[in-house]
Amino acid sequence: MVSGPSAPDSPARGPPATVRGSPKTPDAVGPLEDHVPVTHTLDAAAVRAWCRLALQALGRAREEIDAINVYPVADGDTGTNLYLTVESAAESLKATVDGTAPTDLPQALRAMSQGALIGARGNSGTILAQLLRGMTAVLVNGGGLGEALREAADSAYQAVAHPVEGTMLTVAAAAAEAAAGQGDDLAVARAAYEAARGALAATPGQLAELGRAGVVDAGGRGLVAVLGALTDALSGREPAAPAVTEPIGTVVPFGCGSDGDPHVTPGGPAYEVVYLLEAADPAVPALREALDGLGDSLVVVGGDGLWNVHVHVDDVGAAVEAGIAAGRPYRIKVTHFGDQVRASAPRGERVLRAVVAVVRGDGLAALCADAGAVVVASGEEIPDAIRRANAREVVLLPNDADLRAGAAADQARAEGVRVALIPTRSAVQGIAALAVHEPARRFDEDVVAMTSAAGATRYAELGVAEHESWTSAGICQAGDILGLIDGDVAVIGGNLVETGAIVLDRMLAAGGEMVTLVLGSSAPPDLAERLETHVRDGYLAVDTVVYHGGEAGCPLLIGVE
């Protein structure tokens, strides 16, 4: 059972244990201060002490927080994610002030919140990063700590697509409400901490998953640790025992579902996708809408051009593609919630992993088959190809912007196959993905590498207009050569060589190291040689590779990496 907030202090637990992810121990970051400064006001020195004490408190408690992690997914890593998020904040703060005690509060706050944003891990770490960002926005503009805690809670609620009570958000709101109207910063911090403890103890009665497991919310437990560290930093007290004294509740094992699957809700999304995103602020609402339609547990935090995106989905490729549409995603991390449970399952006679690629043309088919893919010529053949592959895990490359392969992927998942759909829009993106495919590594890592390679490849094609029509490049006549870049008509030319050269120049103007030319069956014999010469003469650092694809309907495909 979960005790109330008046339970006695927990005994010291010694150094933190090594857990999944192998984060460093608290001492690995190095002390941010030699001692806790005696101050009742949040200044730069107190920020440094707060960050250090929070890291220590989470380090001591992280294994137990991991063990009670049952919502939104029982993946047993909330404590570790919070620890790594604060560790990133500590590294950023230490690097910014070069190891010396800062006198500039805004600089220290910005360093701490920016480090947390960049290093945020998981649902809980992403929310914590937004809480710190919300506090910083108020404090650097002269606001008080109570006002900062209110803004932190409000901004965190706004960052979560569908807020749920009985979680870390509820604990943050209770802390903010109690902090209002208090005295100095220490009084504010103490009131917030005590209210957070009370709110945490009440979470099992607010969220059914917690009540069934007999535990408090793991993210809320971590937030109380952070608020306890803030109280200690402002009071000048160096805790000999963990700063957090609230009970944890019954420890439940990872994968506590009745069937051993770590999904809290049967049929829930299979993957956690997290990435940093460089994007203009106006692009984010559309990103939120797109991701919200793909899965759940959506949290998008940040601003001023840098965002941290967290979502649970089945279609990893679509989640990454949404980021590409908004800006530049990087540091992409994909976690499959069932990996730990399924790793011990017997494989039987199934192979571990297969790639199914949709390609047209004998040459392309042979090329992809040589790279290890199961090749089909149309979307209708995908389900049978997945069954023929007889694999536990399948990566699907549609290689066509118009091909909707989601239904085939869903059908395979219903049959017990893990499927990752990478949104390749052209065969050249599929070739790039296959080039980095490594069946021996973890499935999620392989999917991320293949998705990144495909996303980094711009694609174009040359075609022949069948009749007069309007295009985005103007009016074309029947027989004109059309140069399409990323699916849109960009060039109207009179012959393949001239149009191909213009298309290459436009694509390479944005940079590139490798050009891939895939010749169709109707391409003239000298087309590849002349375009290779054009690239070689104009772009000394760019290599060119040529394949004979054999596709009948398209004279030339172009890829630029």
C-alpha positions as CSV (number, residue, x, y, z in Angstrom):
1,M,0.0,0.0,0.0
2,V,1.1,3.6,-0.5
3,S,1.6,5.6,2.7
4,G,0.6,9.2,3.1
5,P,3.0,12.1,2.9
6,S,3.8,12.0,6.6
7,A,5.7,8.8,6.4
8,P,9.2,8.8,8.1
9,D,12.2,9.6,6.1
10,S,13.7,6.8,4.0
11,P,17.1,5.6,5.0
12,A,20.1,6.4,3.0
13,R,20.5,3.8,0.2
14,G,24.2,4.2,-0.7
15,P,25.5,4.7,-4.2
16,P,23.2,4.3,-7.1
17,A,23.0,1.0,-8.8
18,T,23.9,0.5,-12.5
19,V,20.7,0.2,-14.5
20,R,19.7,-0.1,-18.2
21,G,21.3,2.6,-20.3
22,S,24.4,2.6,-18.0
23,P,24.2,6.3,-17.1
24,K,27.2,7.7,-15.2
25,T,27.1,7.9,-11.4
26,P,26.4,11.4,-9.9
27,D,30.1,12.0,-9.3
28,A,31.0,11.4,-12.9
29,V,29.8,14.9,-13.8
30,G,32.0,16.5,-11.2
31,P,30.8,18.7,-8.4
32,L,29.1,21.9,-9.5
33,E,29.9,23.4,-6.1
34,D,32.2,22.3,-3.2
35,H,29.3,22.9,-0.8
36,V,25.7,24.0,-0.7
37,P,25.7,27.8,-0.5
38,V,23.7,29.2,2.5
39,T,21.1,31.4,0.8
40,H,17.3,31.8,0.9
41,T,17.3,33.4,-2.6
42,L,17.6,31.7,-5.9
43,D,20.8,33.0,-7.4
44,A,23.4,31.5,-9.7
45,A,25.2,29.6,-6.9
46,A,21.9,28.2,-5.8
47,V,21.0,27.0,-9.3
48,R,24.3,25.2,-9.5
49,A,23.7,23.6,-6.1
50,W,20.1,22.7,-7.1
51,C,21.3,20.9,-10.2
52,R,23.9,18.9,-8.3
53,L,21.6,17.9,-5.5
54,A,18.8,17.0,-7.9
55,L,21.2,14.7,-9.8
56,Q,22.3,13.1,-6.6
57,A,18.7,12.6,-5.4
58,L,17.7,11.0,-8.7
59,G,20.8,8.9,-8.8
60,R,19.9,7.4,-5.4
61,A,16.2,6.9,-6.3
62,R,16.4,6.0,-9.9
63,E,16.3,2.2,-9.6
64,E,13.2,2.4,-7.4
65,I,11.5,4.9,-9.7
66,D,12.2,2.6,-12.7
67,A,10.6,-0.2,-10.8
68,I,7.3,1.6,-10.2
69,N,7.1,2.9,-13.8
70,V,3.6,1.6,-14.9
71,Y,2.2,4.7,-16.8
72,P,1.9,5.6,-19.6
73,V,4.0,2.5,-20.6
74,A,5.5,0.1,-18.1
75,D,8.9,0.2,-19.7
76,G,10.9,0.6,-16.5
77,D,13.0,3.6,-17.3
78,T,11.4,6.7,-15.8
79,G,14.1,7.1,-13.1
80,T,16.9,6.6,-15.6
81,N,15.4,9.0,-18.0
82,L,15.0,11.8,-15.4
83,Y,18.5,11.2,-14.2
84,L,20.0,11.4,-17.7
85,T,17.9,14.6,-18.4
86,V,19.3,16.3,-15.2
87,E,22.8,15.0,-16.0
88,S,22.6,16.8,-19.4
89,A,21.5,20.0,-17.6
90,A,24.4,19.7,-15.2
91,E,26.9,19.2,-18.0
92,S,25.5,22.3,-19.8
93,L,25.7,24.4,-16.7
94,K,29.2,23.3,-15.9
95,A,30.4,23.9,-19.5
96,T,28.8,27.3,-19.6
97,V,30.4,28.7,-16.5
98,D,33.7,26.9,-17.1
99,G,33.7,25.3,-13.6
100,T,33.6,28.7,-11.7
101,A,30.7,29.9,-9.6
102,P,28.5,32.1,-11.8
103,T,27.2,35.4,-10.7
104,D,24.7,35.7,-13.6
105,L,21.4,34.1,-12.7
106,P,19.9,34.3,-16.2
107,Q,23.0,32.6,-17.7
108,A,22.9,29.8,-15.2
109,L,19.1,29.2,-15.6
110,R,19.3,29.2,-19.4
111,A,22.2,26.8,-19.3
112,M,20.3,24.4,-17.0
113,S,17.1,24.5,-19.0
114,Q,18.8,24.3,-22.4
115,G,20.9,21.3,-21.3
116,A,17.7,19.6,-20.1
117,L,16.0,20.3,-23.4
118,I,18.8,18.9,-25.5
119,G,19.3,15.8,-23.3
120,A,15.7,15.1,-22.4
121,R,14.9,11.4,-22.3
122,G,11.5,9.8,-22.4
123,N,8.1,11.2,-21.5
124,S,9.1,12.3,-18.0
125,G,12.4,13.8,-19.0
126,T,10.7,15.8,-21.8
127,I,8.1,17.2,-19.3
128,L,10.9,18.1,-16.8
129,A,12.7,20.0,-19.5
130,Q,9.6,22.0,-20.2
131,L,9.1,22.7,-16.5
132,L,12.6,24.1,-16.3
133,R,12.1,26.1,-19.4
134,G,8.9,27.6,-18.0
135,M,10.6,28.6,-14.8
136,T,13.5,30.2,-16.7
137,A,11.2,32.3,-18.9
138,V,9.8,34.0,-15.8
139,L,12.9,34.2,-13.6
140,V,15.2,35.7,-16.2
141,N,12.7,38.5,-16.7
142,G,12.6,39.4,-13.0
143,G,9.6,37.3,-11.9
144,G,9.5,35.5,-8.5
145,L,9.9,31.8,-7.8
146,G,6.2,31.3,-7.1
147,E,5.3,32.8,-10.4
148,A,7.9,30.7,-12.1
149,L,6.5,27.5,-10.7
150,R,3.0,28.5,-12.0
151,E,4.4,29.2,-15.5
152,A,6.3,25.9,-15.4
153,A,3.2,23.9,-14.6
154,D,1.0,25.7,-17.2
155,S,3.6,25.4,-20.0
156,A,4.0,21.6,-19.2
157,Y,0.3,21.1,-19.5
158,Q,0.3,22.9,-22.9
159,A,3.2,20.8,-24.1
160,V,1.4,17.5,-23.5
161,A,-1.2,16.8,-26.2
162,H,-3.6,15.1,-23.9
163,P,-2.8,15.8,-20.2
164,V,-3.8,13.1,-17.7
165,E,-4.4,13.7,-14.0
166,G,-2.6,11.6,-11.5
167,T,0.7,12.1,-13.2
168,M,3.8,14.4,-13.0
169,L,1.6,17.2,-14.3
170,T,-0.7,16.9,-11.4
171,V,2.2,17.1,-9.0
172,A,3.6,20.1,-10.7
173,A,0.2,21.9,-10.6
174,A,-0.1,21.2,-6.8
175,A,3.4,22.5,-6.2
176,A,2.6,25.7,-8.1
177,E,-0.7,26.3,-6.3
178,A,0.9,25.9,-2.9
179,A,3.8,28.3,-3.8
180,A,1.5,31.2,-4.5
181,G,1.6,33.9,-1.8
182,Q,4.5,32.6,0.1
183,G,7.4,34.6,1.4
184,D,11.0,34.3,0.3
185,D,12.3,31.8,-2.2
186,L,13.0,29.2,0.5
187,A,9.4,29.4,1.8
188,V,8.1,29.1,-1.7
189,A,10.3,26.0,-2.3
190,R,9.3,24.4,0.9
191,A,5.6,24.9,0.3
192,A,5.9,23.6,-3.2
193,Y,7.8,20.5,-2.0
194,E,5.3,19.6,0.7
195,A,2.4,20.1,-1.6
196,A,4.1,18.0,-4.3
197,R,4.6,15.2,-1.8
198,G,0.9,15.3,-0.9
199,A,-0.2,15.3,-4.5
200,L,2.1,12.4,-5.2
201,A,0.6,10.3,-2.5
202,A,-2.8,10.9,-4.0
203,T,-1.9,9.8,-7.5
204,P,-3.0,6.1,-7.1
205,G,-6.5,7.3,-6.4
206,Q,-6.5,9.4,-9.6
207,L,-5.1,7.0,-12.1
208,A,-6.4,3.5,-12.4
209,E,-3.2,2.0,-13.5
210,L,-1.4,3.2,-10.4
211,G,-4.1,2.1,-8.1
212,R,-4.1,-1.5,-9.5
213,A,-0.3,-1.7,-9.1
214,G,-0.3,0.0,-5.7
215,V,2.3,2.6,-6.6
216,V,2.6,6.3,-6.9
217,D,3.3,8.0,-10.3
218,A,7.0,7.5,-11.2
219,G,7.4,10.8,-13.0
220,G,5.8,12.6,-10.1
221,R,8.1,10.8,-7.7
222,G,11.1,12.1,-9.7
223,L,9.7,15.7,-9.7
224,V,9.4,15.6,-5.9
225,A,13.0,14.6,-5.8
226,V,13.9,17.7,-7.9
227,L,11.8,20.0,-5.7
228,G,13.3,18.5,-2.6
229,A,16.7,19.3,-4.0
230,L,15.6,22.9,-4.7
231,T,14.6,23.2,-1.0
232,D,17.9,21.9,0.1
233,A,19.8,24.2,-2.2
234,L,18.1,27.3,-0.8
235,S,18.3,26.2,2.8
236,G,22.1,25.5,2.6
237,R,21.5,21.9,3.8
238,E,23.7,19.2,2.4
239,P,21.4,16.1,2.8
240,A,23.1,13.0,4.3
241,A,20.1,11.0,3.2
242,P,18.1,11.2,0.0
243,A,16.4,14.6,-0.2
244,V,13.1,12.9,-1.1
245,T,11.3,11.4,1.8
246,E,8.0,10.3,0.4
247,P,7.2,6.6,0.1
248,I,7.4,4.9,-3.2
249,G,4.8,2.1,-2.7
250,T,4.9,-1.5,-3.8
251,V,7.7,-2.2,-6.2
252,V,6.4,-3.9,-9.4
253,P,8.6,-5.6,-11.9
254,F,9.2,-4.3,-15.4
255,G,6.6,-5.7,-17.8
256,C,3.9,-6.0,-15.2
257,G,1.1,-6.6,-17.7
258,S,-0.9,-9.8,-17.3
259,D,0.6,-11.2,-20.5
260,G,4.1,-10.0,-20.0
261,D,3.8,-7.3,-22.6
262,P,4.9,-4.0,-21.2
263,H,2.0,-2.1,-22.8
264,V,-0.3,-0.7,-20.2
265,T,-3.2,-0.6,-22.7
266,P,-3.4,-3.7,-24.9
267,G,-3.0,-2.7,-28.5
268,G,-1.1,0.5,-27.6
269,P,1.7,1.9,-29.8
270,A,4.8,-0.3,-30.0
271,Y,7.5,2.4,-30.2
272,E,8.8,5.4,-28.4
273,V,10.2,8.0,-30.8
274,V,12.2,10.9,-29.5
275,Y,14.2,13.5,-31.5
276,L,15.5,17.0,-31.4
277,L,14.1,19.2,-34.1
278,E,15.4,22.5,-35.6
279,A,12.2,24.1,-36.9
280,A,10.6,27.5,-37.0
281,D,8.0,28.1,-34.3
282,P,5.1,28.4,-36.8
283,A,5.8,24.9,-38.1
284,V,5.2,23.3,-34.7
285,P,1.3,23.3,-34.6
286,A,1.1,21.3,-37.8
287,L,3.7,18.9,-36.4
288,R,1.7,18.4,-33.2
289,E,-1.4,17.7,-35.3
290,A,0.4,15.2,-37.5
291,L,2.0,13.3,-34.6
292,D,-1.2,13.4,-32.5
293,G,-2.9,11.5,-35.3
294,L,-0.1,8.8,-35.3
295,G,-0.1,7.7,-31.7
296,D,-0.2,8.9,-28.1
297,S,1.9,10.3,-25.2
298,L,2.8,13.2,-27.4
299,V,5.0,15.9,-25.8
300,V,6.6,18.7,-27.8
301,V,8.7,21.1,-25.8
302,G,11.1,23.9,-26.6
303,G,10.9,27.1,-28.7
304,D,13.1,29.7,-30.5
305,G,13.8,27.2,-33.2
306,L,14.8,24.2,-31.1
307,W,12.3,21.5,-30.0
308,N,12.4,18.1,-28.2
309,V,9.7,15.8,-29.6
310,H,8.4,12.7,-27.8
311,V,5.7,10.4,-29.1
312,H,4.5,6.7,-28.9
313,V,3.6,5.3,-32.3
314,D,3.5,2.2,-34.4
315,D,4.8,3.8,-37.5
316,V,8.3,5.1,-36.7
317,G,8.9,6.3,-40.3
318,A,5.8,8.5,-40.3
319,A,6.8,10.1,-37.0
320,V,10.2,10.9,-38.3
321,E,8.8,12.1,-41.6
322,A,6.5,14.5,-39.8
323,G,9.6,16.0,-38.2
324,I,11.3,16.3,-41.6
325,A,8.2,18.1,-42.9
326,A,8.5,20.6,-40.1
327,G,12.3,21.1,-40.1
328,R,15.5,19.1,-39.4
329,P,15.2,16.2,-36.9
330,Y,18.4,14.8,-35.4
331,R,19.5,12.7,-32.5
332,I,16.6,10.3,-33.4
333,K,16.1,7.6,-30.8
334,V,13.6,4.8,-31.2
335,T,12.7,2.3,-28.5
336,H,10.5,-0.8,-28.9
337,F,8.6,-1.4,-25.7
338,G,8.6,-5.1,-26.1
339,D,12.3,-5.6,-26.8
340,Q,13.1,-6.8,-23.2
341,V,10.2,-9.2,-23.0
342,R,10.6,-10.6,-26.5
343,A,14.3,-10.9,-26.4
344,S,13.9,-14.1,-24.4
345,A,11.2,-15.6,-26.5
346,P,12.0,-18.6,-28.6
347,R,12.6,-17.8,-32.2
348,G,11.6,-21.1,-33.7
349,E,12.5,-21.4,-37.3
350,R,11.8,-17.7,-38.1
351,V,14.6,-15.5,-39.3
352,L,15.3,-12.5,-37.2
353,R,14.8,-9.7,-39.7
354,A,13.9,-9.0,-43.3
355,V,13.5,-6.0,-45.6
356,V,10.6,-5.8,-48.1
357,A,11.1,-3.3,-50.9
358,V,8.7,-2.3,-53.7
359,V,10.7,-1.7,-56.9
360,R,9.9,-1.6,-60.6
361,G,12.4,-2.7,-63.2
362,D,14.6,-5.8,-63.4
363,G,17.8,-4.0,-62.7
364,L,16.5,-2.3,-59.5
365,A,15.0,-5.6,-58.4
366,A,18.3,-7.4,-58.7
367,L,20.1,-4.5,-57.0
368,C,17.8,-4.6,-54.0
369,A,17.8,-8.4,-53.8
370,D,21.6,-8.4,-53.8
371,A,21.4,-6.0,-50.8
372,G,19.2,-8.6,-49.0
373,A,15.7,-7.3,-49.6
374,V,12.6,-9.3,-50.5
375,V,11.5,-7.5,-53.7
376,V,7.9,-7.0,-55.0
377,A,6.6,-4.9,-57.9
378,S,3.4,-3.5,-56.3
379,G,1.8,-2.7,-53.0
380,E,-0.7,-5.6,-53.4
381,E,2.2,-8.1,-53.1
382,I,3.5,-6.7,-49.8
383,P,1.4,-9.0,-47.4
384,D,2.4,-12.2,-49.2
385,A,6.1,-11.0,-49.3
386,I,6.1,-10.4,-45.5
387,R,4.7,-13.9,-45.0
388,R,7.3,-15.4,-47.4
389,A,10.1,-13.7,-45.5
390,N,9.0,-15.6,-42.4
391,A,10.8,-13.0,-40.2
392,R,10.1,-11.8,-36.7
393,E,10.9,-8.2,-37.7
394,V,10.3,-6.5,-41.1
395,V,11.4,-3.2,-42.5
396,L,9.1,-2.0,-45.3
397,L,10.4,0.3,-48.1
398,P,7.5,1.4,-50.3
399,N,9.8,3.6,-52.5
400,D,6.8,5.5,-53.9
401,A,5.2,8.7,-52.6
402,D,1.8,7.5,-53.8
403,L,1.9,4.0,-52.3
404,R,-0.1,3.6,-49.1
405,A,1.5,0.7,-47.4
406,G,0.1,1.3,-43.9
407,A,-2.7,-1.3,-44.3
408,A,-0.2,-4.0,-45.2
409,A,2.0,-3.1,-42.2
410,D,-1.0,-3.2,-39.9
411,Q,-2.1,-6.6,-41.2
412,A,1.4,-8.0,-40.6
413,R,1.4,-6.6,-37.1
414,A,-1.9,-8.3,-36.4
415,E,-0.2,-11.6,-37.4
416,G,2.6,-11.0,-34.8
417,V,5.3,-9.5,-36.9
418,R,7.1,-6.3,-35.9
419,V,7.0,-4.0,-38.9
420,A,8.6,-0.6,-39.4
421,L,7.4,1.4,-42.3
422,I,10.1,3.8,-43.6
423,P,8.5,6.5,-45.8
424,T,10.8,6.1,-48.8
425,R,9.3,8.1,-51.7
426,S,11.6,7.0,-54.4
427,A,13.8,4.0,-55.2
428,V,16.9,6.1,-54.7
429,Q,15.9,6.6,-51.1
430,G,15.3,2.9,-50.7
431,I,18.8,2.2,-52.1
432,A,20.2,4.7,-49.5
433,A,18.4,2.9,-46.7
434,L,19.5,-0.5,-47.8
435,A,23.1,0.7,-47.9
436,V,23.1,1.2,-44.2
437,H,21.0,-1.8,-43.3
438,E,22.6,-4.1,-40.7
439,P,20.5,-7.1,-39.6
440,A,22.8,-7.9,-36.7
441,R,22.1,-4.7,-34.8
442,R,19.0,-3.9,-32.7
443,F,15.8,-3.5,-34.7
444,D,15.1,0.1,-33.6
445,E,18.7,1.2,-34.2
446,D,18.6,-0.3,-37.7
447,V,15.3,1.5,-38.4
448,V,16.7,4.8,-37.3
449,A,19.8,4.4,-39.4
450,M,17.8,3.4,-42.5
451,T,15.2,6.2,-41.9
452,S,18.0,8.8,-41.5
453,A,19.8,7.7,-44.7
454,A,16.5,7.8,-46.7
455,G,15.6,11.2,-45.3
456,A,19.0,12.6,-46.1
457,T,18.6,11.6,-49.8
458,R,16.8,14.1,-52.0
459,Y,15.2,12.6,-55.0
460,A,14.3,13.6,-58.6
461,E,13.2,12.0,-61.8
462,L,13.0,12.8,-65.5
463,G,9.8,12.0,-67.4
464,V,8.2,12.8,-70.7
465,A,5.0,14.9,-70.8
466,E,2.1,13.0,-72.5
467,H,0.0,16.1,-73.2
468,E,-0.1,19.9,-72.7
469,S,-0.8,20.8,-69.1
470,W,-0.1,23.3,-66.3
471,T,2.7,22.5,-63.9
472,S,4.4,24.2,-61.0
473,A,7.2,25.2,-63.5
474,G,4.8,26.5,-66.2
475,I,3.0,25.1,-69.2
476,C,4.4,22.0,-70.7
477,Q,3.7,20.5,-74.2
478,A,3.4,16.9,-75.2
479,G,6.9,15.5,-75.6
480,D,8.6,18.0,-73.2
481,I,11.1,16.6,-70.7
482,L,9.9,17.2,-67.1
483,G,12.4,17.4,-64.2
484,L,10.6,16.6,-60.9
485,I,12.5,17.4,-57.7
486,D,11.0,15.9,-54.5
487,G,7.8,15.1,-56.4
488,D,7.2,18.6,-57.9
489,V,7.9,19.7,-61.5
490,A,10.8,22.1,-61.3
491,V,12.2,22.1,-64.8
492,I,10.7,21.9,-68.3
493,G,13.3,21.1,-70.9
494,G,13.8,19.9,-74.5
495,N,16.1,16.9,-73.9
496,L,17.1,14.5,-71.2
497,V,20.8,15.7,-70.9
498,E,20.0,19.4,-70.7
499,T,17.1,18.9,-68.2
500,G,19.1,16.4,-66.1
501,A,22.0,18.8,-65.8
502,I,19.7,21.6,-64.7
503,V,18.0,19.4,-62.1
504,L,21.4,18.3,-60.8
505,D,22.6,21.9,-60.5
506,R,19.5,22.8,-58.5
507,M,19.8,19.9,-56.2
508,L,23.6,20.2,-55.6
509,A,23.2,24.0,-54.9
510,A,22.0,22.9,-51.4
511,G,25.1,20.6,-51.0
512,G,25.8,17.0,-51.5
513,E,28.5,14.4,-51.5
514,M,27.0,11.6,-53.6
515,V,24.9,11.5,-56.7
516,T,23.0,8.3,-57.7
517,L,21.8,7.9,-61.3
518,V,19.3,5.1,-62.0
519,L,18.8,4.6,-65.7
520,G,15.4,3.5,-67.1
521,S,15.1,1.2,-70.1
522,S,14.3,4.1,-72.4
523,A,17.4,6.2,-71.4
524,P,19.8,6.9,-74.3
525,P,23.2,5.2,-74.1
526,D,25.2,8.3,-73.4
527,L,22.9,9.9,-70.8
528,A,24.8,8.6,-67.7
529,E,28.2,9.4,-69.1
530,R,27.3,13.0,-70.0
531,L,25.7,13.7,-66.6
532,E,28.6,12.1,-64.8
533,T,30.9,14.5,-66.7
534,H,28.7,17.4,-65.8
535,V,28.9,16.5,-62.1
536,R,32.7,15.8,-62.3
537,D,33.4,19.1,-64.0
538,G,31.3,21.3,-61.8
539,Y,31.5,19.6,-58.4
540,L,34.9,18.3,-57.6
541,A,34.0,16.8,-54.2
542,V,30.9,14.9,-55.4
543,D,31.0,11.3,-56.4
544,T,28.6,9.7,-58.9
545,V,27.3,6.1,-59.0
546,V,25.2,4.7,-61.9
547,Y,22.8,1.8,-61.8
548,H,20.8,0.3,-64.7
549,G,17.3,0.1,-63.2
550,G,15.4,-1.1,-66.2
551,E,12.2,0.7,-65.3
552,A,10.1,1.3,-68.4
553,G,8.2,4.4,-67.4
554,C,11.0,6.6,-66.1
555,P,14.2,7.4,-68.1
556,L,16.1,8.5,-65.1
557,L,16.0,8.6,-61.3
558,I,18.4,10.9,-59.4
559,G,19.4,10.8,-55.8
560,V,21.6,13.3,-53.9
561,E,23.0,12.5,-50.5
